[in-house]
Amino acid sequence: MENLGDILKRLDATRASSGPVNTPVENSEQDSEGSTYELPAVACDSCRGRGWFTPDVPAGHPEFGAILTCDCQRNRLSEERSARLFRYSNLGQLARFTFDTLNPDGLSDDPDDQLVFSEAYKHAVEYAENPEGWLVLLGPNGAGKTHLAAAVANRCIERDQVVFFVHVPDLLDHLRGAYAPGSDVSYSELLEQVLSAPLLVLDGLGSHSSTPWAEEKLQQIINHRYNAESPTVITTANELEELDPYIRSRLRTKGLSRVVEVATHQPSQVHRLGRIDPEMLKRMTFDTFHVRGNNPTAGQRASIEAALQAAKNFARDPDGWLTLFGETGVGKTHLAVAIAERRIRQGKPVFFAFVPELLDYLRYTFTPDSRVTYDRIFDEIKNTSLLILDDLGQEHSSPWAYEKLYQIVVHRHNSRLPTVITSMMDFTEERGPIGSRVQDPSVGSLIRLDAPDFRIKERSARGRRGKAASR
């Protein structure tokens, strides 16, 4: 492995002169002493393989008598420079991992996964165009983190930027091996390459065997590049909370580090928590919401129109809380999903939770086979940028369930975090601690949908169609 300093010194060096080759007689020239020498077999029409030429211009022209570098020489030097950069980069077989060979939506068939990956793809492209600060890519194995990181490296090499790519376990093995007497590169030389690389890609952070020595080396590398604010790309299949606290604090530095999820870390049952079935997103939009309902009275239609307008306003600019309450089948969930659909289409995150299922899952996190801790998922629910709690009040009533909902409501109320609640409870008469916060006019709006059950209309219509067909 070559030293970074030597690489940089030679990046602009011209190619060494070619030795004698068998060329046609006409492809030869004489030097000033009359000695004949042969030009390269493949000669450029402009310079005949010399790499330079004197333009054929009249006397008095600015370029008369000038010696100019030929385009073929510039192209050759550019190719050689790129080859040196690639050799130094340590990418090897990852040369095929480019943005052109990567599906911007990722490999998953799940629409939500595709949305997450497409956002990560955009961040990676932006970073490759201007590699400043740190880019941290999070996601499980096979999510595409390495492909994105290698694509960033390859794009930078195309732009003649120096990159060093290394898999963390391999780096630690090389550092250990550098102590050996017969090592091709000294420990200090290898460490210096990693510390001073203009752009460093650390792939697979957290996948190494954790020992005091390994953690010390990684802390040393991370701290050096942190202090120098050196451009760095890091991929990890671990949750940030699982990494060394010292390293984790650096990865979360605001203004320096951009942390991007490539895919969810959660198992399948958790993966569904907070997400909306794609069919619901297609079916329950503002365009498919009909204010005429099931033959409502003028007053009832006015309440439906008011709820629709409030939902549209909230989707446009989520601020505070929006609570929709009323009997079953009046359109509360439809409007809540429509808000989510509008925000998701704009690339904004939404956490949608059917309250009874949410509480069931929180109970599940206490079981031994749960791969997600209660604290992590509960913290995510409390702090998500937009939370939709569907059917609040339909959960199994127990002191534990009420306590969890109370904690969520109080936290989001105190922080004024955007929240949508649907419920069959009449919050105008609710006097409990949750109801009190829902009614707070300084935080949000409370809207009643007073209308006939729209689902009954659909069943009646199908019945009428069936009777007509049987006649």
C-alpha positions in Angstrom: 0.0 0.0 0.0 1.5 3.4 -1.0 1.9 6.3 1.3 -0.7 9.0 0.8 2.0 11.7 0.6 3.7 9.9 -2.3 0.4 9.3 -4.0 -0.4 13.0 -3.9 3.1 14.0 -5.2 2.7 11.8 -8.2 -0.9 12.6 -9.1 0.1 15.4 -11.5 3.2 13.6 -12.8 3.4 12.9 -16.5 3.8 9.4 -17.8 7.3 8.2 -18.3 8.6 8.3 -21.9 7.9 5.2 -23.9 10.8 3.0 -24.9 11.6 2.1 -28.5 8.9 0.3 -30.4 8.6 -1.2 -33.8 7.0 1.6 -35.9 6.7 2.4 -39.6 9.7 4.3 -41.1 7.5 7.3 -41.8 6.6 7.6 -38.2 10.1 8.8 -37.1 11.9 12.1 -36.5 15.4 13.4 -36.0 16.5 15.4 -32.9 18.7 18.5 -33.0 21.8 16.3 -33.3 20.5 14.3 -36.2 19.8 11.1 -34.4 16.6 9.3 -35.5 14.1 8.3 -32.9 10.7 6.6 -33.3 7.4 7.9 -32.2 4.8 5.7 -30.5 3.0 3.3 -32.8 -0.5 5.0 -32.2 0.1 8.6 -33.1 -2.2 11.5 -32.6 -3.0 13.5 -35.8 -2.2 16.7 -33.9 1.0 15.8 -32.2 2.0 12.4 -33.8 2.3 10.9 -30.3 4.7 13.5 -28.8 2.1 14.9 -26.4 2.8 18.4 -27.5 2.7 20.4 -30.7 3.4 23.9 -32.1 0.4 25.4 -33.7 0.5 26.2 -37.3 -0.4 29.9 -37.1 1.0 33.0 -38.8 3.6 35.2 -37.3 2.1 37.7 -34.9 -0.5 35.3 -33.7 -0.5 35.0 -29.8 0.3 31.2 -30.1 3.0 31.6 -32.8 6.0 29.5 -31.7 4.2 28.3 -28.5 4.5 24.7 -27.4 1.1 23.5 -26.4 0.0 20.3 -24.6 -2.1 18.1 -26.9 -5.6 16.9 -25.9 -4.4 13.3 -26.2 -1.8 14.0 -23.5 -4.3 15.7 -21.3 -6.7 12.7 -21.7 -3.9 10.2 -21.0 -2.8 12.1 -17.9 -6.4 12.3 -16.7 -6.8 8.5 -17.2 -3.6 7.8 -15.4 -4.5 10.1 -12.6 -7.9 8.4 -12.2 -6.2 5.0 -12.3 -3.8 6.1 -9.5 -6.7 7.5 -7.5 -8.6 4.3 -7.8 -5.6 2.2 -6.8 -5.2 4.3 -3.7 -8.9 4.3 -2.9 -8.8 0.6 -2.0 -12.2 0.1 -3.6 -11.2 -2.9 -5.7 -14.3 -4.8 -6.8 -16.5 -2.0 -5.5 -15.7 0.0 -8.7 -19.0 -1.4 -10.1 -21.0 0.2 -7.2 -22.0 3.5 -8.7 -25.1 5.6 -8.6 -25.8 4.5 -12.1 -25.9 0.9 -11.1 -28.1 1.5 -8.0 -31.9 1.6 -8.0 -32.8 5.0 -6.4 -35.7 3.1 -4.6 -33.6 0.3 -3.3 -34.3 -3.4 -3.4 -37.3 -3.7 -1.2 -40.9 -4.0 -2.6 -42.3 -2.2 0.4 -43.3 1.4 -0.5 -42.3 2.7 2.9 -38.8 1.1 2.6 -38.5 2.5 -0.9 -39.3 6.0 0.4 -36.6 5.7 3.2 -34.0 4.5 0.7 -34.8 7.1 -1.9 -34.2 9.8 0.7 -30.9 8.2 1.6 -30.0 8.0 -2.1 -30.6 11.8 -2.4 -28.5 12.6 0.6 -25.6 10.4 -0.8 -25.8 12.1 -4.2 -25.7 15.6 -2.6 -22.8 14.6 -0.4 -20.8 13.2 -3.3 -21.2 16.5 -5.1 -19.9 18.4 -2.2 -18.2 16.1 0.4 -18.1 18.3 3.5 -18.6 17.1 7.1 -19.7 13.5 7.8 -22.3 11.3 6.3 -23.5 8.4 8.5 -25.6 5.7 6.8 -27.6 3.5 9.1 -29.5 0.3 8.3 -29.5 -3.5 8.6 -27.2 -5.8 6.6 -28.2 -5.9 2.9 -30.0 -2.6 2.9 -27.6 -0.9 0.5 -25.3 1.1 2.8 -22.0 -0.1 1.3 -23.3 0.5 -2.3 -24.2 4.0 -1.4 -20.9 4.6 0.3 -18.9 3.1 -2.6 -21.0 5.2 -5.1 -20.0 8.4 -3.2 -16.3 7.3 -3.4 -16.5 6.4 -7.1 -18.2 9.7 -7.9 -15.5 11.6 -6.1 -12.8 9.7 -7.9 -14.4 10.7 -11.2 -13.9 14.3 -10.1 -10.2 13.7 -9.4 -10.7 13.7 -5.6 -8.6 11.4 -3.3 -10.6 8.8 -1.4 -9.7 6.0 0.9 -12.3 3.2 1.4 -11.8 0.6 4.1 -13.9 -2.0 5.8 -13.5 -1.5 9.6 -12.7 -5.1 10.6 -10.1 -5.2 7.7 -8.6 -1.9 8.9 -8.1 -3.2 12.4 -6.6 -6.5 11.1 -4.1 -4.5 8.9 -3.2 -2.2 11.9 -2.5 -5.3 14.0 -0.5 -6.9 11.2 1.5 -3.7 10.7 3.3 -4.5 13.9 4.8 -7.7 12.4 8.5 -7.4 11.3 7.8 -8.5 7.7 4.9 -6.1 7.2 4.9 -4.3 3.8 3.7 -1.1 5.4 4.5 0.2 8.9 1.8 0.8 11.5 2.4 4.6 11.5 2.2 4.8 7.7 -1.1 3.0 7.5 -2.6 5.0 10.4 -1.5 8.2 8.8 -3.2 7.3 5.6 -6.5 6.7 7.4 -6.1 9.9 9.6 -5.2 12.2 6.7 -7.2 10.9 3.7 -9.0 13.8 2.1 -12.2 11.7 2.1 -12.3 8.5 4.3 -15.0 5.9 4.0 -15.3 3.6 7.1 -17.6 0.7 6.0 -19.1 -1.6 8.7 -18.5 0.3 11.9 -19.5 -1.9 14.8 -19.1 -5.2 12.9 -15.6 -5.6 14.3 -14.7 -7.7 17.4 -14.9 -5.3 20.3 -11.7 -5.2 22.4 -10.1 -2.4 24.4 -7.4 -2.0 21.7 -9.9 -1.9 18.8 -12.1 0.7 20.5 -9.0 2.8 21.3 -7.9 2.8 17.6 -11.3 3.6 16.4 -11.7 6.4 18.9 -8.3 7.8 17.8 -9.3 7.8 14.2 -12.8 9.3 14.8 -11.5 11.9 17.2 -8.7 13.0 14.8 -11.1 13.4 11.9 -13.7 15.0 14.2 -11.2 17.7 15.3 -10.1 18.3 11.8 -13.7 18.2 10.4 -12.3 15.9 7.7 -14.9 14.6 5.2 -15.9 11.1 6.3 -18.5 8.6 5.3 -19.5 5.9 7.9 -21.8 2.9 7.5 -23.1 0.8 10.3 -25.7 -1.9 10.8 -25.8 -1.1 14.5 -28.2 1.3 16.2 -26.3 4.4 17.3 -27.1 3.5 20.9 -25.2 0.2 20.5 -22.0 1.9 19.5 -19.2 3.1 21.8 -20.6 6.2 23.7 -17.5 8.3 22.7 -17.9 7.5 19.0 -21.7 7.9 19.2 -21.4 11.4 20.5 -19.2 12.4 17.5 -21.5 10.8 15.0 -24.4 12.9 16.4 -22.6 16.2 16.3 -24.9 18.8 14.8 -23.5 20.9 12.1 -20.9 18.3 11.2 -22.6 14.9 10.9 -25.6 14.0 8.8 -27.2 10.8 10.0 -29.3 9.1 7.4 -31.4 5.9 7.6 -31.1 3.6 4.6 -33.8 1.1 6.0 -35.5 0.3 9.2 -33.6 -1.8 11.8 -36.8 -3.2 13.1 -38.1 -6.8 12.6 -41.2 -7.4 10.5 -43.8 -6.9 13.3 -42.1 -3.7 14.4 -41.6 -2.6 10.8 -45.4 -2.4 10.4 -45.7 -0.3 13.6 -46.1 3.4 12.6 -46.7 2.6 9.0 -49.9 2.7 6.9 -51.0 0.0 4.6 -50.3 1.1 1.0 -53.9 0.3 0.0 -55.2 2.7 2.7 -52.9 5.4 1.4 -54.3 4.9 -2.1 -57.9 4.7 -1.0 -58.1 7.3 1.7 -57.1 10.7 0.2 -58.5 14.1 0.2 -59.7 13.6 -3.4 -61.7 10.5 -2.4 -63.3 12.1 0.7 -66.9 13.1 -0.1 -68.6 15.7 2.0 -72.0 14.5 0.9 -71.6 11.5 3.2 -74.7 9.4 3.8 -77.4 12.0 3.0 -76.4 14.3 5.9 -78.5 17.3 6.9 -77.3 20.8 6.2 -75.8 21.0 9.7 -74.1 17.6 9.4 -72.6 18.4 6.0 -71.2 21.7 7.4 -69.4 19.7 10.1 -67.9 17.4 7.5 -66.8 20.3 5.4 -65.2 22.0 8.4 -63.3 18.8 9.3 -62.1 18.4 5.7 -60.8 22.0 5.5 -59.1 21.7 8.9 -57.4 18.4 7.8 -56.2 20.0 4.6 -54.8 23.0 6.5 -53.0 20.8 8.9 -51.5 18.7 6.2 -50.2 21.8 4.5 -48.6 23.1 7.7 -48.7 20.7 10.7 -48.6 22.9 13.7 -49.9 21.9 17.1 -52.7 19.3 17.4 -55.8 18.3 15.4 -58.4 16.1 17.1 -61.3 14.7 15.1 -64.0 13.0 17.1 -67.4 11.5 16.4 -69.3 8.3 15.9 -68.0 5.4 13.9 -68.1 5.7 10.1 -68.1 9.5 9.8 -64.6 9.8 8.1 -62.2 10.4 11.0 -59.7 7.8 10.0 -60.1 8.7 6.3 -59.0 12.3 7.0 -56.2 11.2 9.3 -54.8 8.9 6.6 -55.3 11.6 4.0 -53.1 13.9 6.1 -50.5 11.2 6.3 -50.7 10.5 2.5 -50.1 14.2 1.7 -47.1 14.5 4.1 -45.6 11.2 2.9 -45.9 12.4 -0.7 -43.9 15.5 0.2 -41.2 13.3 1.7 -42.1 14.0 5.3 -42.1 11.2 8.0 -45.3 10.2 9.7 -45.9 7.7 12.5 -49.4 6.3 12.3 -50.6 4.1 15.2 -53.9 2.4 15.8 -53.9 2.9 19.6 -55.0 -0.7 20.7 -52.3 -2.2 18.5 -49.7 0.3 19.7 -50.3 -0.6 23.3 -50.2 -4.3 22.4 -46.8 -3.8 20.9 -45.5 -1.8 23.8 -46.4 -4.8 26.0 -44.6 -7.1 23.6 -41.3 -5.2 24.0 -41.1 -6.5 27.5 -41.0 -10.2 26.3 -37.7 -12.0 26.1 -37.9 -12.6 22.3 -38.4 -8.9 21.5 -35.5 -7.5 19.4 -36.4 -3.9 20.2 -36.3 -2.3 23.6 -39.3 -0.7 25.1 -37.3 2.5 25.8 -36.3 3.0 22.2 -39.7 2.5 20.6 -41.5 4.5 23.2 -39.0 7.4 22.7 -39.6 7.2 19.0 -43.3 7.5 19.4 -43.0 10.4 21.9 -40.7 12.4 19.7 -41.7 11.6 16.1 -42.2 14.7 14.0 -45.8 13.9 13.2 -47.8 11.3 15.3 -51.3 10.1 14.3 -53.2 8.3 17.1 -56.1 6.5 15.5 -59.1 5.4 17.7 -57.9 6.8 21.0 -60.3 5.5 23.7 -60.9 2.1 22.1 -57.9 0.4 23.8 -58.4 -2.0 26.7 -58.6 0.2 29.7 -56.1 -0.6 32.4 -53.9 1.6 34.7 -50.8 0.6 32.6 -52.4 1.5 29.3 -53.7 4.8 30.6 -50.3 5.6 32.0 -48.5 5.0 28.7 -51.0 7.1 26.8 -50.7 9.8 29.4 -47.0 9.9 29.1 -47.2 10.2 25.3 -49.8 12.9 25.4 -48.1 15.0 28.1 -44.8 14.9 26.4 -46.2 16.0 23.0 -48.4 18.6 24.6 -45.5 20.1 26.5 -43.3 20.1 23.4 -46.1 21.2 21.0 -45.3 18.4 18.7 -47.7 18.0 15.7 -50.2 15.3 16.6 -53.5 14.1 15.0 -56.0 12.2 17.2 -59.1 10.4 16.1 -61.6 9.2 18.7 -65.2 8.2 19.4 -64.9 9.9 22.8 -66.8 13.2 23.2 -63.9 15.4 24.3 -66.1 18.3 25.1 -67.3 16.3 28.1 -64.0 14.5 29.0 -62.4 15.9 32.1 -59.4 13.6 32.6 -55.8 14.7 32.3 -55.7 13.5 28.6 -59.0 15.1 27.7 -57.8 18.4 29.3 -54.8 18.6 27.0 -56.8 17.6 23.9 -59.2 20.5 24.7 -56.4 23.1 25.2 -57.1 25.7 22.5 -53.5 27.1 22.7 -52.2 23.8 21.3 -54.7 22.6 18.8 -58.2 22.3 17.3 -61.0 20.0 18.5 -63.5 19.2 15.7 -66.6 17.1 15.9 -67.9 15.2 12.9 -71.6 14.9 13.2 -72.9 12.7 10.4 -74.6 9.4 9.6 -72.4 6.3 9.3 -71.1 6.3 5.7 -70.4 2.5 5.8 -74.1 1.8 6.2 -74.7 3.7 3.0 -72.2 1.6 1.2 -73.8 -1.7 2.4 -77.3 -0.4 1.5 -76.2 0.6 -1.9 -74.7 -2.8 -2.6 -77.9 -4.4 -1.4 -80.0 -2.3 -3.8 -77.7 -3.1 -6.7 -78.0 -6.9 -5.8 -81.8 -6.6 -5.8 -81.9 -4.8 -9.1 -79.7 -7.4 -10.7 -82.0 -10.2 -9.5 -85.1 -8.7 -11.1 
